[in-house]
Every structure is written in C-alpha cells, then in structure tokens.
Amino acid sequence: MVSFREQMQRLADSIVKTRNERKAFLHKNQKECTKSRKESTERRSQTKRELAKQATDLTKRLSDFHRNNQKSVARSLRDTCLQRTRNAKASRTAIQQEIAKNRREITRMLRQNNTDRKRVARQQVRSSTMMIQAVRSQVQRIRTATKRMTRSWSRDRNEARQIWQRLQNGAVPKRAAGRQIASFAPSATLPIDTTTVTQSSSIAKTPNLPVSDLPLPPSLIPHSFS
C-alpha cells in the first residue's frame, strides 16, 4: 500500500503539474489571443482600407455617374429645347404663311366683291340713266307733239273764228267760206266733222237767219287740252 506521504506527494506533483499546464495554457492562450487580436486588427484595418477604397471608388463612380447624368440630362434638355424651338419656329412660320394666305385670299375676295359691286352699281346707274333719258326723250316728244298740236289747234280755231265772224257779217262769199271751212279741219290731228261742215254750208246758204240761231263751229266749242 501506498503511504499517505506518497499520496500527498503525488497530489502536490499533480497540482504543480496542473498549475504548470494552466500557466502554459494561459501563456499560450494569451499569445494566441494577442496573435488573434493582431490578426483581427490587421483584418479589420485591411477591411477598413478595402471598404474605404471601395467607398472611394463608389463615390468616384457615383460622382462620375452624377456628372455624366447631369451632362446627359443637360444635353437632353438642350436638345429637347432646341427641338421644341425648331418646332415652334416651324409652326409659327406655317401659321404666318397660312395667315398671309388667308389674308391674300380675303383681300382678293373683297377686291372681287368690290369690283362686282361696282360693276353692278355701274350697270344699275347706266340702266337708270338710259331709262331716265328714254323717259325724258318720251316726255320731250310728248311735249313737242302737244305744243305742235296746241299751236295747230289754236291756229285752226282762230281761222275758224275769223271765218265764222265773216259768215256772221255776210262779207265772205258762199264758195270761199266753204273752202275756208274745209281747210280749217287738220288732216293729221283732228277728224273732220262732216255734219258741222254741212250745217255751216247750210247756214251760209240761208243768210236771213238770225245770228243767235246759228250753230257754233267745232273750234269754238270749249275743249280741255292736256
């Protein structure tokens, strides 16, 4: 049997061995922790550098993209504005041409209407003038014929009055009185009243009748002349 001292010695050796192992483990673990911490620090630094580089590259790419995007947007806006300006100019030119065309068409139409209206007015004035001249000529002819008829009638009436006066006075022979009474009647203007001439001849053959019983000649009967 093993004595108590040997057991205690074994226990002390075991404790010393355990302490040495613990110290070795702790020393090794500290080295590994330091190494791991250093590696972690290096990896973190490397990661930071990579991330910083990536961030720098991403920032640069974003800046380039933003700048290119601004350029492309500005170019697109400029092209759109230029295209709209061209379209507006073309539309304005087309509208101005259409307005000028419509204005020329309206001017031509108004000129044509004015010409037609003037031509119709001239035709109306010409026809009215011709009608007025025709009416005036007709009135003048009527007046001339009326004056000529009135003068002929007055002359015949004066001659008839003179003949009748001579017949009443008995100073004209029967045959001469008959010829003068026959020449009294106008051939173109008045018809010859044969009854009156016959009565005048009969009166001329009977000079013993009173003057009051003698009939009046046609020229002494009142007439209305227009």
C-alpha positions as protocol buffer text, in pm:
chain_id: "A"
residue {
  index: 1
  type: MET
  ca { x: 0 y: 0 z: 0 }
}
residue {
  index: 2
  type: VAL
  ca { x: 98 y: 348 z: -76 }
}
residue {
  index: 3
  type: SER
  ca { x: 159 y: 563 z: 217 }
}
residue {
  index: 4
  type: PHE
  ca { x: -14 y: 887 z: 290 }
}
residue {
  index: 5
  type: ARG
  ca { x: 301 y: 1082 z: 224 }
}
residue {
  index: 6
  type: GLU
  ca { x: 336 y: 941 z: -121 }
}
residue {
  index: 7
  type: GLN
  ca { x: -25 y: 1021 z: -188 }
}
residue {
  index: 8
  type: MET
  ca { x: 29 y: 1375 z: -76 }
}
residue {
  index: 9
  type: GLN
  ca { x: 343 y: 1397 z: -288 }
}
residue {
  index: 10
  type: ARG
  ca { x: 156 y: 1273 z: -586 }
}
residue {
  index: 11
  type: LEU
  ca { x: -120 y: 1520 z: -515 }
}
residue {
  index: 12
  type: ALA
  ca { x: 134 y: 1802 z: -486 }
}
residue {
  index: 13
  type: ASP
  ca { x: 303 y: 1694 z: -807 }
}
residue {
  index: 14
  type: SER
  ca { x: -33 y: 1676 z: -973 }
}
residue {
  index: 15
  type: ILE
  ca { x: -122 y: 2024 z: -850 }
}
residue {
  index: 16
  type: VAL
  ca { x: 214 y: 2161 z: -965 }
}
residue {
  index: 17
  type: LYS
  ca { x: 172 y: 1990 z: -1298 }
}
residue {
  index: 18
  type: THR
  ca { x: -178 y: 2127 z: -1328 }
}
residue {
  index: 19
  type: ARG
  ca { x: -57 y: 2476 z: -1240 }
}
residue {
  index: 20
  type: ASN
  ca { x: 225 y: 2448 z: -1494 }
}
residue {
  index: 21
  type: GLU
  ca { x: -21 y: 2330 z: -1759 }
}
residue {
  index: 22
  type: ARG
  ca { x: -256 y: 2608 z: -1661 }
}
residue {
  index: 23
  type: LYS
  ca { x: 25 y: 2863 z: -1686 }
}
residue {
  index: 24
  type: ALA
  ca { x: 139 y: 2718 z: -2016 }
}
residue {
  index: 25
  type: PHE
  ca { x: -223 y: 2721 z: -2137 }
}
residue {
  index: 26
  type: LEU
  ca { x: -271 y: 3074 z: -2019 }
}
residue {
  index: 27
  type: HIS
  ca { x: 59 y: 3184 z: -2175 }
}
residue {
  index: 28
  type: LYS
  ca { x: -29 y: 3003 z: -2496 }
}
residue {
  index: 29
  type: ASN
  ca { x: -382 y: 3134 z: -2485 }
}
residue {
  index: 30
  type: GLN
  ca { x: -251 y: 3486 z: -2428 }
}
residue {
  index: 31
  type: LYS
  ca { x: -19 y: 3452 z: -2725 }
}
residue {
  index: 32
  type: GLU
  ca { x: -298 y: 3314 z: -2936 }
}
residue {
  index: 33
  type: CYS
  ca { x: -531 y: 3591 z: -2818 }
}
residue {
  index: 34
  type: THR
  ca { x: -267 y: 3853 z: -2890 }
}
residue {
  index: 35
  type: LYS
  ca { x: -200 y: 3694 z: -3227 }
}
residue {
  index: 36
  type: SER
  ca { x: -570 y: 3663 z: -3296 }
}
residue {
  index: 37
  type: ARG
  ca { x: -629 y: 4021 z: -3182 }
}
residue {
  index: 38
  type: LYS
  ca { x: -344 y: 4137 z: -3401 }
}
residue {
  index: 39
  type: GLU
  ca { x: -475 y: 3937 z: -3695 }
}
residue {
  index: 40
  type: SER
  ca { x: -821 y: 4070 z: -3625 }
}
residue {
  index: 41
  type: THR
  ca { x: -685 y: 4422 z: -3609 }
}
residue {
  index: 42
  type: GLU
  ca { x: -496 y: 4366 z: -3931 }
}
residue {
  index: 43
  type: ARG
  ca { x: -801 y: 4212 z: -4096 }
}
residue {
  index: 44
  type: ARG
  ca { x: -1015 y: 4499 z: -3966 }
}
residue {
  index: 45
  type: SER
  ca { x: -761 y: 4750 z: -4090 }
}
residue {
  index: 46
  type: GLN
  ca { x: -744 y: 4571 z: -4422 }
}
residue {
  index: 47
  type: THR
  ca { x: -1124 y: 4558 z: -4436 }
}
residue {
  index: 48
  type: LYS
  ca { x: -1141 y: 4926 z: -4350 }
}
residue {
  index: 49
  type: ARG
  ca { x: -887 y: 5007 z: -4617 }
}
residue {
  index: 50
  type: GLU
  ca { x: -1075 y: 4794 z: -4868 }
}
residue {
  index: 51
  type: LEU
  ca { x: -1405 y: 4944 z: -4763 }
}
residue {
  index: 52
  type: ALA
  ca { x: -1255 y: 5291 z: -4775 }
}
residue {
  index: 53
  type: LYS
  ca { x: -1113 y: 5212 z: -5117 }
}
residue {
  index: 54
  type: GLN
  ca { x: -1447 y: 5070 z: -5228 }
}
residue {
  index: 55
  type: ALA
  ca { x: -1622 y: 5372 z: -5081 }
}
residue {
  index: 56
  type: THR
  ca { x: -1378 y: 5600 z: -5261 }
}
residue {
  index: 57
  type: ASP
  ca { x: -1428 y: 5407 z: -5585 }
}
residue {
  index: 58
  type: LEU
  ca { x: -1804 y: 5405 z: -5534 }
}
residue {
  index: 59
  type: THR
  ca { x: -1801 y: 5776 z: -5455 }
}
residue {
  index: 60
  type: LYS
  ca { x: -1593 y: 5837 z: -5763 }
}
residue {
  index: 61
  type: ARG
  ca { x: -1823 y: 5625 z: -5975 }
}
residue {
  index: 62
  type: LEU
  ca { x: -2124 y: 5798 z: -5824 }
}
residue {
  index: 63
  type: SER
  ca { x: -1964 y: 6135 z: -5885 }
}
residue {
  index: 64
  type: ASP
  ca { x: -1879 y: 6035 z: -6242 }
}
residue {
  index: 65
  type: PHE
  ca { x: -2227 y: 5896 z: -6289 }
}
residue {
  index: 66
  type: HIS
  ca { x: -2381 y: 6211 z: -6142 }
}
residue {
  index: 67
  type: ARG
  ca { x: -2163 y: 6430 z: -6360 }
}
residue {
  index: 68
  type: ASN
  ca { x: -2237 y: 6221 z: -6670 }
}
residue {
  index: 69
  type: ASN
  ca { x: -2601 y: 6212 z: -6573 }
}
residue {
  index: 70
  type: GLN
  ca { x: -2605 y: 6589 z: -6536 }
}
residue {
  index: 71
  type: LYS
  ca { x: -2431 y: 6623 z: -6873 }
}
residue {
  index: 72
  type: SER
  ca { x: -2672 y: 6381 z: -7039 }
}
residue {
  index: 73
  type: VAL
  ca { x: -2972 y: 6547 z: -6876 }
}
residue {
  index: 74
  type: ALA
  ca { x: -2845 y: 6892 z: -6974 }
}
residue {
  index: 75
  type: ARG
  ca { x: -2778 y: 6764 z: -7328 }
}
residue {
  index: 76
  type: SER
  ca { x: -3122 y: 6605 z: -7342 }
}
residue {
  index: 77
  type: LEU
  ca { x: -3284 y: 6922 z: -7213 }
}
residue {
  index: 78
  type: ARG
  ca { x: -3085 y: 7131 z: -7459 }
}
residue {
  index: 79
  type: ASP
  ca { x: -3179 y: 6900 z: -7746 }
}
residue {
  index: 80
  type: THR
  ca { x: -3542 y: 6896 z: -7635 }
}
residue {
  index: 81
  type: CYS
  ca { x: -3545 y: 7275 z: -7601 }
}
residue {
  index: 82
  type: LEU
  ca { x: -3377 y: 7311 z: -7940 }
}
residue {
  index: 83
  type: GLN
  ca { x: -3625 y: 7068 z: -8097 }
}
residue {
  index: 84
  type: ARG
  ca { x: -3917 y: 7248 z: -7936 }
}
residue {
  index: 85
  type: THR
  ca { x: -3775 y: 7581 z: -8054 }
}
residue {
  index: 86
  type: ARG
  ca { x: -3741 y: 7444 z: -8407 }
}
residue {
  index: 87
  type: ASN
  ca { x: -4093 y: 7301 z: -8394 }
}
residue {
  index: 88
  type: ALA
  ca { x: -4225 y: 7631 z: -8257 }
}
residue {
  index: 89
  type: LYS
  ca { x: -4047 y: 7826 z: -8533 }
}
residue {
  index: 90
  type: ALA
  ca { x: -4178 y: 7584 z: -8796 }
}
residue {
  index: 91
  type: SER
  ca { x: -4531 y: 7609 z: -8651 }
}
residue {
  index: 92
  type: ARG
  ca { x: -4503 y: 7988 z: -8631 }
}
residue {
  index: 93
  type: THR
  ca { x: -4378 y: 8002 z: -8991 }
}
residue {
  index: 94
  type: ALA
  ca { x: -4660 y: 7772 z: -9105 }
}
residue {
  index: 95
  type: ILE
  ca { x: -4917 y: 7980 z: -8913 }
}
residue {
  index: 96
  type: GLN
  ca { x: -4778 y: 8304 z: -9058 }
}
residue {
  index: 97
  type: GLN
  ca { x: -4786 y: 8157 z: -9407 }
}
residue {
  index: 98
  type: GLU
  ca { x: -5143 y: 8039 z: -9351 }
}
residue {
  index: 99
  type: ILE
  ca { x: -5239 y: 8382 z: -9214 }
}
residue {
  index: 100
  type: ALA
  ca { x: -5075 y: 8553 z: -9512 }
}
residue {
  index: 101
  type: LYS
  ca { x: -5251 y: 8312 z: -9749 }
}
residue {
  index: 102
  type: ASN
  ca { x: -5586 y: 8373 z: -9579 }
}
residue {
  index: 103
  type: ARG
  ca { x: -5522 y: 8748 z: -9584 }
}
residue {
  index: 104
  type: ARG
  ca { x: -5442 y: 8739 z: -9956 }
}
residue {
  index: 105
  type: GLU
  ca { x: -5749 y: 8524 z: -10019 }
}
residue {
  index: 106
  type: ILE
  ca { x: -5970 y: 8760 z: -9818 }
}
residue {
  index: 107
  type: THR
  ca { x: -5817 y: 9064 z: -9992 }
}
residue {
  index: 108
  type: ARG
  ca { x: -5874 y: 8904 z: -10331 }
}
residue {
  index: 109
  type: MET
  ca { x: -6229 y: 8811 z: -10235 }
}
residue {
  index: 110
  type: LEU
  ca { x: -6300 y: 9160 z: -10106 }
}
residue {
  index: 111
  type: ARG
  ca { x: -6146 y: 9313 z: -10419 }
}
residue {
  index: 112
  type: GLN
  ca { x: -6352 y: 9080 z: -10637 }
}
residue {
  index: 113
  type: ASN
  ca { x: -6667 y: 9160 z: -10439 }
}
residue {
  index: 114
  type: ASN
  ca { x: -6589 y: 9531 z: -10459 }
}
residue {
  index: 115
  type: THR
  ca { x: -6530 y: 9502 z: -10834 }
}
residue {
  index: 116
  type: ASP
  ca { x: -6854 y: 9308 z: -10880 }
}
residue {
  index: 117
  type: ARG
  ca { x: -7043 y: 9556 z: -10664 }
}
residue {
  index: 118
  type: LYS
  ca { x: -6901 y: 9849 z: -10860 }
}
residue {
  index: 119
  type: ARG
  ca { x: -6982 y: 9677 z: -11189 }
}
residue {
  index: 120
  type: VAL
  ca { x: -7338 y: 9610 z: -11075 }
}
residue {
  index: 121
  type: ALA
  ca { x: -7365 y: 9970 z: -10950 }
}
residue {
  index: 122
  type: ARG
  ca { x: -7235 y: 10098 z: -11285 }
}
residue {
  index: 123
  type: GLN
  ca { x: -7480 y: 9876 z: -11470 }
}
residue {
  index: 124
  type: GLN
  ca { x: -7764 y: 9998 z: -11249 }
}
residue {
  index: 125
  type: VAL
  ca { x: -7656 y: 10361 z: -11295 }
}
residue {
  index: 126
  type: ARG
  ca { x: -7625 y: 10305 z: -11673 }
}
residue {
  index: 127
  type: SER
  ca { x: -7965 y: 10139 z: -11696 }
}
residue {
  index: 128
  type: SER
  ca { x: -8120 y: 10407 z: -11474 }
}
residue {
  index: 129
  type: THR
  ca { x: -7956 y: 10680 z: -11684 }
}
residue {
  index: 130
  type: MET
  ca { x: -8075 y: 10519 z: -12005 }
}
residue {
  index: 131
  type: MET
  ca { x: -8426 y: 10481 z: -11861 }
}
residue {
  index: 132
  type: ILE
  ca { x: -8427 y: 10843 z: -11742 }
}
residue {
  index: 133
  type: GLN
  ca { x: -8300 y: 10959 z: -12082 }
}
residue {
  index: 134
  type: ALA
  ca { x: -8567 y: 10749 z: -12254 }
}
residue {
  index: 135
  type: VAL
  ca { x: -8835 y: 10891 z: -12026 }
}
residue {
  index: 136
  type: ARG
  ca { x: -8706 y: 11243 z: -12081 }
}
residue {
  index: 137
  type: SER
  ca { x: -8698 y: 11188 z: -12457 }
}
residue {
  index: 138
  type: GLN
  ca { x: -9050 y: 11049 z: -12446 }
}
residue {
  index: 139
  type: VAL
  ca { x: -9168 y: 11341 z: -12233 }
}
residue {
  index: 140
  type: GLN
  ca { x: -8992 y: 11584 z: -12467 }
}
residue {
  index: 141
  type: ARG
  ca { x: -9155 y: 11420 z: -12768 }
}
residue {
  index: 142
  type: ILE
  ca { x: -9494 y: 11431 z: -12596 }
}
residue {
  index: 143
  type: ARG
  ca { x: -9440 y: 11795 z: -12503 }
}
residue {
  index: 144
  type: THR
  ca { x: -9329 y: 11881 z: -12858 }
}
residue {
  index: 145
  type: ALA
  ca { x: -9623 y: 11696 z: -13010 }
}
residue {
  index: 146
  type: THR
  ca { x: -9859 y: 11859 z: -12758 }
}
residue {
  index: 147
  type: LYS
  ca { x: -9720 y: 12205 z: -12832 }
}
residue {
  index: 148
  type: ARG
  ca { x: -9740 y: 12143 z: -13207 }
}
residue {
  index: 149
  type: MET
  ca { x: -10094 y: 12012 z: -13171 }
}
residue {
  index: 150
  type: THR
  ca { x: -10189 y: 12307 z: -12948 }
}
residue {
  index: 151
  type: ARG
  ca { x: -10043 y: 12558 z: -13195 }
}
residue {
  index: 152
  type: SER
  ca { x: -10221 y: 12388 z: -13487 }
}
residue {
  index: 153
  type: TRP
  ca { x: -10542 y: 12376 z: -13291 }
}
residue {
  index: 154
  type: SER
  ca { x: -10511 y: 12742 z: -13189 }
}
residue {
  index: 155
  type: ARG
  ca { x: -10436 y: 12844 z: -13546 }
}
residue {
  index: 156
  type: ASP
  ca { x: -10729 y: 12643 z: -13679 }
}
residue {
  index: 157
  type: ARG
  ca { x: -10956 y: 12784 z: -13410 }
}
residue {
  index: 158
  type: ASN
  ca { x: -10851 y: 13140 z: -13491 }
}
residue {
  index: 159
  type: GLU
  ca { x: -10910 y: 13079 z: -13860 }
}
residue {
  index: 160
  type: ALA
  ca { x: -11247 y: 12921 z: -13780 }
}
residue {
  index: 161
  type: ARG
  ca { x: -11337 y: 13217 z: -13560 }
}
residue {
  index: 162
  type: GLN
  ca { x: -11241 y: 13458 z: -13835 }
}
residue {
  index: 163
  type: ILE
  ca { x: -11439 y: 13260 z: -14092 }
}
residue {
  index: 164
  type: TRP
  ca { x: -11733 y: 13239 z: -13859 }
}
residue {
  index: 165
  type: GLN
  ca { x: -11713 y: 13612 z: -13795 }
}
residue {
  index: 166
  type: ARG
  ca { x: -11712 y: 13680 z: -14167 }
}
residue {
  index: 167
  type: LEU
  ca { x: -12003 y: 13444 z: -14212 }
}
residue {
  index: 168
  type: GLN
  ca { x: -12194 y: 13632 z: -13945 }
}
residue {
  index: 169
  type: ASN
  ca { x: -12112 y: 13965 z: -14107 }
}
residue {
  index: 170
  type: GLY
  ca { x: -12201 y: 13836 z: -14451 }
}
residue {
  index: 171
  type: ALA
  ca { x: -11874 y: 13961 z: -14602 }
}
residue {
  index: 172
  type: VAL
  ca { x: -11748 y: 13626 z: -14737 }
}
residue {
  index: 173
  type: PRO
  ca { x: -11898 y: 13459 z: -15046 }
}
residue {
  index: 174
  type: LYS
  ca { x: -12054 y: 13119 z: -15003 }
}
residue {
  index: 175
  type: ARG
  ca { x: -11798 y: 12933 z: -15212 }
}
residue {
  index: 176
  type: ALA
  ca { x: -11496 y: 13093 z: -15040 }
}
residue {
  index: 177
  type: ALA
  ca { x: -11644 y: 13029 z: -14697 }
}
residue {
  index: 178
  type: GLY
  ca { x: -11691 y: 12661 z: -14785 }
}
residue {
  index: 179
  type: ARG
  ca { x: -11328 y: 12634 z: -14900 }
}
residue {
  index: 180
  type: GLN
  ca { x: -11200 y: 12803 z: -14581 }
}
residue {
  index: 181
  type: ILE
  ca { x: -11416 y: 12584 z: -14359 }
}
residue {
  index: 182
  type: ALA
  ca { x: -11285 y: 12277 z: -14544 }
}
residue {
  index: 183
  type: SER
  ca { x: -10925 y: 12392 z: -14493 }
}
residue {
  index: 184
  type: PHE
  ca { x: -10990 y: 12455 z: -14125 }
}
residue {
  index: 185
  type: ALA
  ca { x: -11002 y: 12088 z: -14027 }
}
residue {
  index: 186
  type: PRO
  ca { x: -10647 y: 11947 z: -13958 }
}
residue {
  index: 187
  type: SER
  ca { x: -10573 y: 11632 z: -14154 }
}
residue {
  index: 188
  type: ALA
  ca { x: -10334 y: 11470 z: -13903 }
}
residue {
  index: 189
  type: THR
  ca { x: -10454 y: 11579 z: -13563 }
}
residue {
  index: 190
  type: LEU
  ca { x: -10839 y: 11606 z: -13574 }
}
residue {
  index: 191
  type: PRO
  ca { x: -11105 y: 11422 z: -13774 }
}
residue {
  index: 192
  type: ILE
  ca { x: -11330 y: 11629 z: -14000 }
}
residue {
  index: 193
  type: ASP
  ca { x: -11680 y: 11669 z: -13865 }
}
residue {
  index: 194
  type: THR
  ca { x: -11888 y: 11645 z: -14185 }
}
residue {
  index: 195
  type: THR
  ca { x: -12209 y: 11721 z: -14003 }
}
residue {
  index: 196
  type: THR
  ca { x: -12074 y: 12051 z: -13876 }
}
residue {
  index: 197
  type: VAL
  ca { x: -11939 y: 12143 z: -14220 }
}
residue {
  index: 198
  type: THR
  ca { x: -12275 y: 12061 z: -14377 }
}
residue {
  index: 199
  type: GLN
  ca { x: -12451 y: 12269 z: -14118 }
}
residue {
  index: 200
  type: SER
  ca { x: -12209 y: 12558 z: -14186 }
}
residue {
  index: 201
  type: SER
  ca { x: -12275 y: 12531 z: -14559 }
}
residue {
  index: 202
  type: SER
  ca { x: -12648 y: 12528 z: -14500 }
}
residue {
  index: 203
  type: ILE
  ca { x: -12614 y: 12826 z: -14271 }
}
residue {
  index: 204
  type: ALA
  ca { x: -12409 y: 13007 z: -14535 }
}
residue {
  index: 205
  type: LYS
  ca { x: -12692 y: 12943 z: -14788 }
}
residue {
  index: 206
  type: THR
  ca { x: -12952 y: 13096 z: -14553 }
}
residue {
  index: 207
  type: PRO
  ca { x: -12819 y: 13443 z: -14459 }
}
residue {
  index: 208
  type: ASN
  ca { x: -13164 y: 13559 z: -14344 }
}
residue {
  index: 209
  type: LEU
  ca { x: -13141 y: 13351 z: -14017 }
}
residue {
  index: 210
  type: PRO
  ca { x: -13067 y: 13541 z: -13700 }
}
residue {
  index: 211
  type: VAL
  ca { x: -12720 y: 13522 z: -13559 }
}
residue {
  index: 212
  type: SER
  ca { x: -12836 y: 13366 z: -13236 }
}
residue {
  index: 213
  type: ASP
  ca { x: -12981 y: 13065 z: -13423 }
}
residue {
  index: 214
  type: LEU
  ca { x: -12652 y: 12980 z: -13596 }
}
residue {
  index: 215
  type: PRO
  ca { x: -12465 y: 12675 z: -13450 }
}
residue {
  index: 216
  type: LEU
  ca { x: -12115 y: 12720 z: -13320 }
}
residue {
  index: 217
  type: PRO
  ca { x: -11826 y: 12576 z: -13522 }
}
residue {
  index: 218
  type: PRO
  ca { x: -11618 y: 12289 z: -13366 }
}
residue {
  index: 219
  type: SER
  ca { x: -11321 y: 12522 z: -13300 }
}
residue {
  index: 220
  type: LEU
  ca { x: -11538 y: 12747 z: -13081 }
}
residue {
  index: 221
  type: ILE
  ca { x: -11673 y: 12463 z: -12865 }
}
residue {
  index: 222
  type: PRO
  ca { x: -11476 y: 12457 z: -12535 }
}
residue {
  index: 223
  type: HIS
  ca { x: -11217 y: 12173 z: -12521 }
}
residue {
  index: 224
  type: SER
  ca { x: -10971 y: 12078 z: -12248 }
}
residue {
  index: 225
  type: PHE
  ca { x: -10612 y: 12038 z: -12366 }
}
residue {
  index: 226
  type: SER
  ca { x: -10365 y: 11849 z: -12160 }
}
